[in-house]
């Protein structure tokens, strides 16, 4: 069975956001179907998002403004947002990983950071729909569009929020495909068909690699100069999926969502054979981590059993498959005797 059939945020300015759980019932209602592009650009259009909120327009939206990860998810289906917000370029001008295959020269940047959103630029795009990620249980737990910004944006165009919270990767991908089709995208293009085949194969290969490494214990972390943050897999769509495929990922404790916060003196709390570290530019680099004595003494660090965690998940099969393939290679090369 395909992983796209019946598959059951963390604030990027910090490490903790939201509380509780989400079990929203979602419904798709739009021109067209879930399997082929919506042909009619005229006539009533509506889409119920993962908050259970319905966005309605007199016609299918054609001028979409989206959070960068959402825009990247839609892009490969042929849905090309006119504006993008959230991190798109690094300080040296390179494209951020989460921007996927977006042609950044073809879209208007509404803001290039978590706290950067220009209402003036946004309004100038004449948007008829806004798409962003839902990072918690509350309807207001949205990427970038937080506090009083969300209501201001909502006055200009309806917001569709797609959940990344306590849901596995295939389900997020499935929902973005439904939205893409509702917006006139093509779920049966050669690009998407190949992406799905690659995603399925990558998933099967990761499952096999994990099975061939019994006892492998994996710790996934982020960090800053003050703390080590131990991931809780259930809150991350990618990690939850890897766990479903059999990867034994250490589950952090505490009461906060997403991460357990440890002082650097507590860095050795969870023994692991393999440590995956946050690859984002504002998390500590491998070189910076090496200068922290308690980190340097960890058995997995001494054994050089370290690899990157591609922290920004890519929410379509084209973008996700290479990430899973890379993790498979890491698992295939990992030792299982570090914590023994």
C-alpha positions, 0 to 999 in steps of 0.5 A: 500500500502506498504511503499516501493512502490512509497514512495516519511547530516549533517556533523558528524564532525559538524552540517552544510553541503551542500546547495540547493536541490536535485531532481536526477533521478535515474536509475538501470541497472545491471545483474539481476532484482530489485526483485531477486538476480543478478545471473550472476557474470560475464558480464558487470555491471553498476549502476547509483547512486543518483548523476546520475553518472554511475559506470561500471565494467566488472563484478559484483563487489565482493569486496565492501568497504562502509561507515559504514551506507551503509555497514549496509544497504547492510549487511542484504541482504547478501552483505558483504563488505570487508572494512568499513570506518566511525565510527564503534566502540565507545571509549570503544570498543562497536559497534556503532549503525550505524554499524547495524549487521555488523560483524566488525571482518569480515571486514577491518576497513579503518578508524574509524572516520569522518576524518580517512581514510587510503588509504593504507588499502583501496588499500590493500582490492583490492576494485572494488566498493566504496559505501557511502552516499550523504549528499547534492546537490553537487556530492562531498557532500559525507560521509568521501570522501570529498575534495581531498580524493574523487578523490583519491579513485575514481582512485582506484575504482568507487564510488556509492553515495546513497542520504540521502538528502531531501528524505524520509526513505522508498525511501532511503531503496528502493534504497539500496535494488536496489543496494543490488540486483544489487550486488547479494543480496537477497531481498526475504530472510526470514530476509528481508521479516520479516523486511519489515513486521515489518517495515510496522507494525511499521509505521502503529503503529506510525501513529496510535499513532500520531493520538491518540495524537492530538496536540502533538508538537515535537522538535528534537535537537542536541547540543554542549556546545555553541549552540542548533541545531534545526532540519529541518525535510525535510533534514533528511530521518527519520524525513521526514518520521515521519512527513509524518506519521503525527508527528508534528515536529517543523521546524527550520528556518534560511538559513542553511540546516539540522539545525537552530543554536540557542544560549543557550539564545534562547533555548526556541524559539520553544515551544514543548510538547516532545523533542527528543535529539541527542543520539550520543556520542559527542552531550551533554548528558541528564546530561550535558544538565540539567546543562544548566539553559535555557535548564532546564527551558524549560516546556518539560524538567521540565515535563521530556518529553524527549527521544532519537533521534536515529540520525543515520538512519538505511537504511534497513527495518530490522534495521529501524523497531525497531527504529520506534517501540521505537519512537511509545512507546515514542509518546504513553506515551507523554503528549500533554498539555505542550505547551497548 
